[in-house]
């Protein structure tokens, strides 16, 4: 499966849980291990990193 996003792109959660939109950057494309591509992302403000599935994020517009 091909990755839809690239390293360095700014993304936000596809389904935010609250009104605050935290911005993240893709820091790594992960090898294929599941039914959809996964990414390691890093939050801009805090520097916290996490792994997300492609369906969990969307590109920042604007």
C-alpha positions in Angstrom: 0.0 0.0 0.0 1.3 3.5 -0.8 1.4 6.3 1.7 -0.9 9.2 1.0 1.2 11.7 3.0 4.9 12.5 2.9 7.5 13.3 5.6 7.3 16.9 6.7 3.7 17.5 5.8 1.5 19.3 8.4 -1.6 17.3 9.4 -4.4 17.5 12.0 -6.7 14.8 13.4 -9.4 13.7 11.0 -11.9 13.5 13.8 -10.9 16.0 16.6 -12.3 15.2 20.0 -12.6 18.8 21.0 -12.6 22.3 19.5 -8.8 22.7 19.7 -7.0 21.6 16.6 -3.5 20.5 17.4 -1.1 20.6 14.5 1.3 17.8 13.8 4.1 17.1 11.4 4.8 13.7 9.8 8.2 12.7 10.9 8.3 9.1 9.6 6.5 6.8 7.2 6.2 3.4 8.9 6.7 0.1 7.1 3.6 -1.8 6.1 2.3 -3.8 9.0 -1.5 -3.5 9.0 -4.4 -3.0 6.6 -3.5 0.7 6.0 -0.4 2.9 6.0 0.8 4.3 9.4 2.8 7.4 10.3 4.8 8.7 13.2 3.7 12.2 13.8 4.9 15.0 16.2 2.8 17.7 17.8 4.1 21.1 17.0 3.6 22.7 20.5 4.7 19.9 22.8 7.0 17.8 20.6 5.1 14.6 21.7 5.2 11.9 19.1 2.7 9.1 18.4 1.8 6.6 15.7 -1.4 7.0 13.7 -3.2 5.3 10.9 -3.7 7.1 7.6 -7.5 7.4 8.2 -6.9 9.2 11.5 -5.3 12.3 10.0 -5.9 14.8 7.3 -3.8 17.4 5.5 -3.7 21.0 6.8 -5.4 23.3 4.3 -4.3 26.9 3.7 
